[in-house]
Amino acid sequence: MLDSDTKRRIDSCRNMLVGRVPNPQSQVEQITIALIYKFMDDMDAEAEELGGKRSFFTGEFEQYGWSRLMTPGIGGFDMLSLYSEAIQKMNENPGVPALFRDIFKNAYLPYRDPETLRSFLKEINGFIYDHSERLGDAFEYLLSVLGSQGDAGQFRTPRHIIDFMVEIVDPKKNESILDPACGTAGFLISSYKHILKHNTTGYKEQSDREAYDEKGVPLEALTLDSPLRYKGDLLTPDDKKRLATNIRGYDISHDMVRLSLVNMYLHGFASPHIDEYDTLTSDEKWNELADVILANPPFMSPKGGIKPHKRFSVAATRSEVLFVDYIAEHLTPNGRAVVIVPEGIIFQSGNAYKQLREMLVKNYLVAVISLPAGVFNPYSGVKTSILVLDKRLAKKTDAILFAKISNDGYNLGAQRRPIDKNDLPAAVRNIKAWLESVRNSAMFDVANIANLSLVTKEKIGENGEWNLSGERFLVDTSISSKYGLIPIGTICELIGGGTPSKSEPAYWNDGIIKWISSKHIDNKGQIIGYELITKKALDESSTKIAPKGSVILITRVSVGKFAFADDNYAINQDLTAVIPKNQNVLSSMFFFHIAKEAAKIIENNAQGIGVRGVTRNFVSELKIPLPPLEVQKEIVTEIEGYQKIIEGARQVVENYQPRISIHSDWLMVELGKVCENILTGPFGTSLHQSDYVDNGIPVINPQNIVEGSISTNDVKMVAAETRDRLREFAIHENDIIIGRRGEMGRCAVATSEMDDWLCGTGCFVIRLKKEFDPRFVFFQISSPRVKAFLEEQAVGVTMKNLNQGILSAIQIPLPDIDEQRTIVAQIEAEQRLVNANKELIRIFEDKIKAVINRVWGEVS
């Protein structure tokens, strides 16, 4: 199990290399080489302690022993020369296994700074490993921080997603396992651990499953962490020999192959089978099949496309199409696979995509699992799915299972912090139950299982597109309104638009017709602004008029928004105007008020990689609830009554600004003269990434300052011992915290509960002398006058920054302390009224939601 000290050391090593070795992959390689170097010396030392002999650093290579590098008093340039020479010659060392010699092949030191090397090797010297398994834990963590290889469309698969996929495909000890785009061998290592777990004395699958399902214990913890560290003791020597041969990987990148070899070796594979091989253009291994294939292949293709060999069933030049084709065609008769694919595979209409989907549905596919768009953050927000293939089961069922993962146990922001919501455990249980029901020809009812649907192959292929977007099949079944559901197209006319040519002056100069696109529709259902086009533009382009009273839906690009047309507007191609055919059947205002849910359905079903959207036919078939006209009128009256209250309260909130009238007899004083201190958060390497913990002492940065107060939502935290180490950066009650960069100028006053929290690097702490009221000074710093001063004085080009000199120079009017307190009391009374109006807005917005939910019923 990886300990916090090891994580800290790895983070420290990477911090030292940043700047000297800017490429994240090269940083990993430099740390890998140093760790292996030190590990070989540790194994030599252990052999000597047990009465044996050194095997790695002997003969002419004895001079490169780690202890020589760490000799007290060795000069910086001597150390640099010795280390650089050692790593370049190590691949010639006959005492080093061939695998390690390959690791050192072409190794070199990419910088010549002796002090950086001395600090780096000193940190590496702190790693002491008596067994490769411990080094394996460290190496896995090192790989976990490896950045995106975005140019090749390669993104590291999060370990919990790897484990999730392995659980579904369930590899066995006697099966051949392949990853044809293995990267750092994550799928292969996870498969091996899965097999160890299922072949360990005392393993109880049901209790293991309950721990995962009911207690949220990660699959990784069940496999690795004490006391459940499964050893695979039920595997015979023949089993282990077969496993060593059966687990294989390919990758086109020499560097990735090298990292995979290290990873496999450190997990017990003395001679791992990882080959440098171009899966798509070489057919040398075409006849090698596998029982289990797991992969997250590259999504992107080079300019001009891939030029594959001629043995693929689908004629394509896109890498994602070819990889999925390869995986399907390289399964044994009883083979199965799980593969991550981009959304193009799911719905794109090119011939190769459709041909591939048809082949999969007819012969291989058993399930499609939709993943949330942020799974690959912070490297990419790309939307992906998992295809589950099984050649034997595909022949036994006429349906495909669709599963949707909304939450994978982490938020979908750049930091990917753990959250309580996790759909993966239930998805594993349900998908495996479905596969087992097909295997045994048993019934499987998905009617009452959330985020799951069964769709027949016939329905998937009925229009020739073979679209694999599961949510498109859920539109009709996801609404349970007490009113009848009617397709929009049966009671409304739908109008699409276009954009007149911007290069044609006669279309735009002296125009009188209002023209809008998605950018002219806000989040409140209003049209904000427009452009003017001429009658000639309307007649000669594809734009059309959406008449006053129509509801305009955004069906491309910014899907999920809508607006009520308060005038006649020409619309562009991203918009669809919906016009009720008969106001005695469907009131325009009623449809506008319930359109938010329709827009949500459009947003959930939008497809596309760069530009997302739905077809006009989809909108036409989308069903909406249709109460009687009298009920529609009652609903409109109720909602509009609530909206009047909201609009009145919002006027108060949006127009309120604390104001302090400055009297002529008040002194104007520089802020620096009324402060005990102005200080900022820790710089440099004082605070490491490894210092952050899930629960601990909050570290306040500008993004945590919201509307004049400090929020702990998505706040970083450190352990108490870290806070104690950095106590000079601690916040005290009544300190004013102000952002110095990014969200520059945001400020708040610290309360008593924030005592001893830490100030982050992006903030300043303004600590006033006792005789000044911090709330009064805070209101001054928050004023438009001071904000304008800070904007003007801020320094920096790419990102504006404040410094202590700028803050010290702020002019503050200072009456006596009693008047300061009187003014603060008055402003706080005003703010209580403003907050009451905010609460009023929230209450009546909830009332509107309740009315709309009453109409729609339960919408999933």
N, C-alpha and C positions, 0 to 999 in steps of 0.2 A: 504494500500500500504506500502510495507516495506521501512523504511527510512534508510539512511546511518548510523545513530548512532546505530540503532539496529544491523545492519550487523557488524559494528565495534565491538560492545560488544560481539556478538556471536563468531567472529573470535578471540577476545581477550581471551574469556573463553576457547576456544579450544587450543590456544597457551599455556595457563597455565597448561592444563591437559596433553599436549604432554610430554612424558617421565614418568609422574606419572601414566597415563592411556594410554598405547600405542595403544590399539585397537580402531579404529575410531568409531565403533558401541558403545563401552562402553563409549567413550567420549560423544556421542550423548545422551546416557541414563543418564549419570550424569548431563548433562545440562538440560535434560528434567525434571528429578526429581526436580532439584533446581528451574526451572521456574514454575512448577506446585505448588510447595511449596509456592513460593513467590506470585503466582497468587491467591491461596486460601486466603492468608493473605490480599491481596488487596481487594478481594471480601468481606471479613469480615469487613475491614475498610470502604468500600463503604456502606455496610448495616448499620453500626453504624452512619455514616454521614446522612443517610436518616431516622434515627430514629428507625431503627430495631436493631436486635441483631446479635452477632457473631454466626456462625453455625459450623465453622471448628475447631477453636482453643478455646474450652470451656472446663470446668471441669478440669479433670486431664491433658488434652492436652493443656491447656492455657499456661503452662510453656514452650511449644515449639513454641510459637508465634514468628513470624519473628523479631519483635521488640526486643525480648529477645536476639536473635542472634546478633543483631546490636547494643546492648547496649554499649555506649562509655566506654572504659576501660576494657571490658571483656578480660580475658586472652586467649591466643591462644589455650592452651590445654583445657580450659573450653569450648570455642566455638566448638572445634573439638568434644569433648565428647557430648555436647548438640545436635549438628547437627547429629552426627552419631546415637545417640540414637533415635532422632526424626524420621529420615527416616526409621529406622528399625521397629518402633512401629506404624507408621502412618496407616498401613493397618488394625490396630485394632481399629482405631478411628471411633466410631459409627456415628459421625457427618459428615464424609466424604462419598460422594457417592460411591457406589460399584465399579464403573469404576475406580475412583481415588485410591480406596483401592487396586485394582488389579495392578495399576501402581506401587504402593509402595511395592507390595508383593515381598519378597526376595531382597529388595533394601538394599544396604550397601555402605559404603565409602571404596574404594579400596586402599586408601593411608592414611598415618598417619602424614602428614606434616602440622602443624598448620598454617604456613605462606602461603603455597599454598592455603589452604582452606580459609584463611582470604581474600586474594586477589581475589579468585574466588567468594566468597559470596558478596564482595564489588561490583564486576562487575555485578553480578546478581541483586543486590539491585538497580541498575540503571534502571532496567526494571520496568516501571510503566504501568499497563494495567487496563483500566476501562471496557474492554469488551473482551470476548474471541476471537473475530475476529482479534484483533490486535495481540494477542498472537499466533493465528493461522498463521498469516503472518510470524512471527518470527520463528515459528516451521517449516514451509515449507522451509524457508531458511536453517535452521539447517539440515533438511533432505537432502537438495540439496547438502550439502558438505559431506554427508555420503559416505564413500568409497565403493569399490567393495567387494562383498562377493564371491570372485573368486572361492573358494573351492567348492561352491555349484553351480557354473555356473550362479550366480545371479548378474546382473549388473543394477544399477539404471537407469530407463528410463528417458531421458531428458524431462523436462516439455513440451517443444514445440513439441516433438514427441508425447507425450501423448495427448496434445490438438489437434494435427493433426488427430490422430486416432479417437478421440471422435467426431470431426466434421464430419468425414466420416460415422461413425456408427449412429450418430444423435439420441441418446437416448431420449425417451419421458417420460413425467411425470407419465404416468400410466403403465410403463413397469418395469419388474423385471430386475435388473442389477447385474451381478456377475463378480468378478475377482477371479478365483480359485487358484491364486498364488500371493496374493495381495501386498506382501512386506509392504510398508508404506502407502498403500491405494491411491496412486497417481491417478490411473485410476478412482476410485470411486469418489474422490473429484472433479476431472475435469468433470466427467459426471454430478455430482450434480450442479456445476457452469453452465454448458451448459444448463441444464433444467431451472435454475433460469433465465438465460439470455433470453430464449425463452418464459418466462412467466412473463415478466416485462412490466409495462405500458410504452409506448413510444418506445419499442424495434422495430427497423426497420431492418429486415434481410438484405435488399438490401444495405442500407448504411453501415451496419456493414461489409458486404462482400466486398464492394468497399474499405472501409478503410483497410481491410486486404490485398486485392489483389493489390490495386493501390498505397497505401501509406506505405505498409510494417508494419502496426501496428500489433503487435503480438496478437494472440487470447487471451492470458492471460490478456493483457492490456484491451481488449474489455470487458472482463468479470469482471475484478477487479478494474481497475484504474478509479479515478474520471476524468470526470463527468459521466462515463459510468458504475458506480458500480451498477450492476443490483441486485435488491433486491428480485425478484420473488414475487411481490405483487399480481399478478393475481392467485397465487396458493391458493386454498381454504384450510381450516383446514383439510378437508378430503384428499386433494392432499398431504399435508405435512405429514400427518399420514401414507399415503400409501407409500410415498417416503422413510420415515424412516424405513419402513418394507421391501421395495423392494430392497434397495441397500445393497448388501451382499459381504463378502469377506472371503476367507480361506487362511491360510498359515501354513506351517508345523513348522515354527520357533516361539517359545513362545516370543522371544524378538521382532520379527517383528510384531506379533499380538499386543503386548503392544504398540509399536510405532504407529500402525494403529489405535488402539483405541483412543489414544491421538489425533492423527490427525483428526479423524472423530468428536470427541467431540468438538474440537476447531473450527470446521466448522459447528457447530449447531446440531449435532446428540447426543441427550442426552443419548440414549441407542443404540450405534452402533452395528450392527450385523457382527462382525468379529470373526470367529471361528478358534481355533487351530485345524487343520485338515490335514491329509495326503491324498491329492486328489487322489493319484495313488495307494495306497495300502489298503485304507479303502473304503468300499462300503456303509457306513452308510448313506451318502447323495446322493447316486447314482440316486435316483428317483426325485431329486430336479432339475427342469429345469429352464432356464432363457430366457427372450426375447432378452437380449443383454448381450454378454460376451466380456470382454476386458481383455487382459493378455499379459504379457511378462514373460512367465514361465522360470524356470531354464533350462539351456541348457545342463548341464553336468549330467552324471549318475555316481553313485558310482561304485567302482571296482566290477565287477561281474554283474553289471546292476541292474535295478529295478526288484523287484519281485511283480508284480501287482496282484490284484484280477482277477477273471476270466470273468468279465463282459464286457471287452473291445472288440470291433470288430476286432481290429488289434492285432495280437499276437506279442508283442514286449517287450524288456527290456530296451529300451532307453527312457529317460524321455521326450525328445522333441517330440518323436513319440506319446507317451502315452498322453501327455498333449493336443496335437492337436486333437487326437482322442476323448479325454474326452470333449473338447470344442465343437467339431462338434456334438457329440451325446447328448449333454445336452442343445441344442437349442430347443425352442418350435417350433411348426409347422411354425410359421412366424418369427422365431428367426434369429438373425444375429450376427456376431462376427468380431472383428479385433484382430489379434494375431501376435506378433513378433516371428519369427522363425529363427534359424541358417540356413546356407546354406545346411547343410545335408538334411534337409526336402525338399529342392528345387530339388536336383539332385542325392543324393546318391543312389547307385544301389542295396543296400540290399533289401531283400524281404519285410521286414516290411515297409521300406520307399516307395517302389513302390506300395504296397498294400494301404498304407495310401493315397498317391497321387491319385491313381485311384478312391478311395472312395470319396475324396474331389472333384475332377473334375466332377464326375458323379452326385453328390448329393448336394454339399455345396458351392463350390468355385465360386466366381464371379470376383475377381481381385487379382493380385499379384503386390505388390509395392516393387521395389528393392531400398534399402537404401545404402548410401555410407559406406565404411568400417570403417570410423572413428567416426561414430555417438556416440559410447559408450566410446570414449576417455575422460579422460586419463586412464580409468579403463581397457579397452580392445579395440583392433582394429578389433574385430570379424566382419565379413560381415554378415548382416542380411537382411531379407525381412519382409514385412507385408502381411499376408493373410487376405483377406476380404471374409467372408462367409455370405451367405444369403440363407436359405433353400427355401424360396418362389421364389426368383428371379432366383436361379440356375435352377429351373424347366422351366423357361420361356426363357432361352437363350441357344444357342448351342456354345457360344464363351466365352473365358476368356479375360478380359482386363489386359494388362501388362503395368505398369507405371514404369519409372526409375527416381529416385531422385539423381541428381548429386551433388546438393548443398542444404543444409538445413538451410542456413542463418548464418552458423558458419564455420570457417576453420576446417580442419580435423586433426590439430595437437593436442598436449597434452593440450594446454591452451584453445582450442575451443573458439577463439575470434570471435565476430560478423563480418560478411562480408556483402557486398551488394547483393551477389547472393543468391537467395532463390527460389527453385522450389516448395516449399510446397503450397503456395497460389494457384498457377495455378493447381497443382495436385488435391487439394481439389475440386476446381471448376469443373475440367474435370471428375474426378472419380464420383462425385455426379451427374453430368449431364448424364454420362453413365448409372448409376444405375437408374436414373429417366426415361431414354429412355427405358430401359428394363421393368421397372414397367408399363409404358404406351404403350408398344409395338410400340415405335416410332423408327425412323432411327437415327443413331449416326455415323457420319463420322469422323474417326480418321486419315484419310490419310494425312492431313496437320497439325496435332498436334504433336509438338516435344515430344519425349520421351514417346510416347504412341503407343500401337499396340493392335489389336484384333486378337486372334488366336482361331481357332475352336477347340472344344474338340476332334474332330476326329483326327486333325493333332497332337495335344499334345499326344494322345495315340497311334499313328500309329505304333511306334516301340516297344510298350509294356513297355517303361521306364516311361512314364507319367512325363517327365522332365518339371519342372516349371521355367526354366531359360529363361526369356523373350528375352534376347539379342540373343539367338541362332536362333530366328525366324526373326531377323532383318538383318542378314548378307546380304541377297540378296537385300533387299530394301533400304539399307543405302548408296548405291553407285549410283551416277548418272553420269557416265563417258560418254563422247561423242563417245568413242570407244566401241567395243563390249566387253561384260564380259564373260570370259571363266573360268570354273572350273579348278583349278590347276591340278587336277588329270587327265584331258583329254589331257593335253599337256606336262605333266612332270611325271617323275618317282619319287616316294617317297621312301626313305630308312630310316629305324630306326636302332637303335644300341643297345648296351648293355655294361655291365662292366665285364671284366674277373675277376675271383675270386682273391682277393688280397692275399689270403692265399696260392696260388699256385705259388711258385717261378719260375716254368718253363714258366709262362705267362709274367713275368715282368723282370727277370734277363737277361741282355744282349739283350734287345729288340731293334729292329730297325724300327718298325712301329710306326708312330706318332698317339697317341690316345688322344682325347679331350672330355671334358664334358662342362657343361654350365659355369663353372668357368673360362674356357679358352677363353670366348668370351666377349669383352668389349662393352661399349656403343657406340662405333664409327664404329661398323661393322667389327672389326678386330679380328683375332685369336691371342691371346697373350699367348704364351707358349704351352706346350703339355707334355704328358708323353710317355714313350716308352714301347711298348708291343712286344711280340714275334709272329712269324708266327703261332706257336702252339696255342697261345691265340686267334688269329683271327679265326683259323680253329675250335676250340673247344668251343667257347663262342658265344653269340648272337651279339657281336659287328660286325659292317660291315664297309666297306670303303666308305667314301664320296669322290668321285673323284674330282680332281682339276677342278675348274670352277663351281662347284655346289654351291648353296646357302644353308647355314645351318641355320635353324630356331630352336630357343629354344621353345619347345612345352610343357615342364614341368619345374617346379620350377621357374627359372628366366625368365618366359615368357615375351615377348615383345622385346627380343634382337635377333639379327641375324648376320651372317658374310659371307664373300665371301671366299671360300676355295682356298687359294693360293698354295695348295699342296694336295696330297692325305692324308686324315685323317681317321683313325678309330674313330667312334663316339659312345657315350654312349646312354642310353635309354631316356635321357632328350632331345635329339636332333633329328631333322628330316632333312635329306638332300633332297633338291629339285633339280632334274636334268632335264633340258629341253630335250625332246625326239628329237627335231629337231631344230637346231640353226637357220634355215631359217624361222622358225615360231616364236620362242621365243628366243631372245638373253639372255644368262646367265647374262651379265653385265647389260642389261636393267632390268631384273627381280631383280637383286641385288639392283639397284637404287630405284626401286619402292617398295622394300620389307618392307620398314619401315611402310607403311600403312597396309600391310598384317600382320605384327607383332603386330600392334596396335589392329587389329581386333581379333587376337589370344589372346592378353592380356585381352581385354574386355570380351571375352567369356570363359576365363579360369575358371575352376570349381575345387572345392576341399577345404577342411578346413585346413589341414596341408600342403599338397602338391597340388598346383594348376596346372592345365594344360588342354590341349585339346587332343582329339583323333586324330590319323593320318587320320581317315576318315573325320573328320572336316576339316583338312587342304586340303584334296583331293577335298572336295566340295566347298571350299572357292573360290569365283570368283574374278578374277583380270582383269583389262583392258588390251586389246591386240591390240595396234596400228599396222599398217603395218610395215614390217621389216625396210624399209627406215626411217620411222618416229622414230622407236626405236633407230636406229643408230644416228640420229640427236640429240635425247634427251640425249643419252650417251655422245656424243661429247660435248654438251653444259654443262652438269653437271660436266664432268671431267675437262673442262676448268675452271669452277668456283672453283673446288676443288684445282687446282694447286695454285690459288691465295690465297685460305684459308690456304693451307699448308705452303706457304711462309710467310704469316703474322703470323701464329701460331708459326713458328720457332723463330720469333722476340720476341713474347710475352712470350713464355715458357723459352727462354734462357736469357732474360734480367734480370739482378740483379744489383741494384745500387752499385757501388764500389767506395770507397774512399781510395786512396793510402795514407798510413800514413807516413809522413815525419819524419826523425829521430830527427829533432829539435823541433817537437811538444811535448808539455807536455802531459803526461798521468795522468789524474785526476780521482779520484773516483766520481761517479755520485752524491753521497750525498753531496759533497762539492760545487757543482754548483747549488744546489736546495734551494729554499726557504722552501719547504716542500714536503714530500711524505706522502700522506694520502689515506685511503681507505674508502669504502662506509659504511653505517650504519649497525651496528650489532644488534643482539638480537631482541627485540620486537619494535625497533624504527620505523620500517616500516611494517605495517600489510597488509595482503591480501586485506582487505577492504579499504586501502588507494588508491588502484589502480582504475583508471577511464578510460573511453573510449577515452577521449580527454583531454590532459593536458600537463604537463611538462615531457619530456622523462627521463627515468632512464636508464643509459647506463651500460650494462653488457657485458662480453666477447663475447657473441654470436652476439652482435650488431657491433662488430669491424670486418670489411670485407676488405681484401686487402689494409690495411693501411688507411682506412677511416671509418667513423661512419655511419652506415645505420639505418634508423628509421623503417625499415620493421620489423613487429612483435615485436616492442619495447614496454615495459611496460611504463605506464604513471601515474602520480599522479596529484592531484589538486594543485593549486598555494599555498593554505594554508599549505599543507603538505610540499611542497618545502621550504616555509618560516620557518616551524618548524625545518627542517633539513638543514638549509642554510649552515652550516659548511661543508656539503658534496657537495656543488655546484661546478660545473665545470666553469672555466674561459677560455676566448680565449687564445690560445697558450699553454694550459696545454697539457701534453702528457698523454693519457689514456692507461693503459696497463692491460691486464688480469692477475689476480693473481692465478686463479684456473680454472679447466676445460680447456678452450681454452687458456691455460697459455702462456704468452709472446706476444699475439696479441696486437698491439699498433697502435695508431693514434693520430694526433694532432687536438685539438679542434679548430673550427673556431669561428668567431664572433657570428654567429647565434646560437651557442651552449652555449652562456653565460647563466649561471644560470640553465642549465640542471643539473640533479643529477647524481653523481657517484654511481653505484650499489655496493652491497656487494662484488661481484666477481672481482672488479677492483681496481687498484691503480691510483691516480692522481699524476703525477710528475710535480711539479710547479718550473720552473727554475728561477734563478736570471735574472735580466733585461739584463745583458751584454752577454748573451748566446743565440744563434739562436736556437729556438725550433726545426726547421726542420732539422738542422744539427745533433742535439742530437738524434732526432727521427731516422734518417738514421743510426746512429751508433747503437742504441738499436735494430733496425730491422736487423742488419747485421748477417750473419751466425756465426761470431765469438762470438757475445754477446748471440745469441740464444743457442749456444752450452754451454756457461757458465751458463745460466739460467737453462737449462736441467740438468746440472751436480749438481748445487747447490740446486735445488728445494727440498722441504721437503715433507714428507707425504708418506703413504703406498698405500692406496686405491686410493687416488687422489693427484697428485703432486700439491704443492702450492708454491707461492713466498711469501716472507715477506719483510718488509722494510729494514732489514739488508742486504738481498741478493741484492736488488735493489741498495742500497747505495754503495755497493762494486763494482758495474760495473765500469770497467776502460774505460774512454772516452778520446780519443785524442782531444786536443783543440788548434787549431791554433788561431790567432787573429780574431776578429769579422768580419773584411772585407773579409778575406779568407774563413771563414765559409759561408758567404753570397754568395761568388763567386762559391763555390762548390755546394751549394744548388741550385743556378740558373742553373748550368750546368746539374745537375741531373733532375731538373724539366723539362728542355728542352727535355732531353732524354725520360722522362716519357710521355710527350705530344706525342712524336712519337710512343711510345708503345701503348698509348690509341688510336691513329689514326689507328694502326693496329688492335686493338680490334674491333673498329668500322667497319673496312674493313671486318673482319671475320663475324660480324653480318650481314652486307649488303649482302655478297655473300651467306651466309647460307640461308638468306631469299629468295635469287634468286633461290637457289636449291629447297626450299620448294614450291616456286611458280611454278616451272617446274613440280614437282611431283603432285601438286594439279591440274595442267592443265591436267595431264594424268588421274588421278583418278576422277576428278570432285568433287562434294560436298560429303564429307564423314562425316556422323554424328557420 
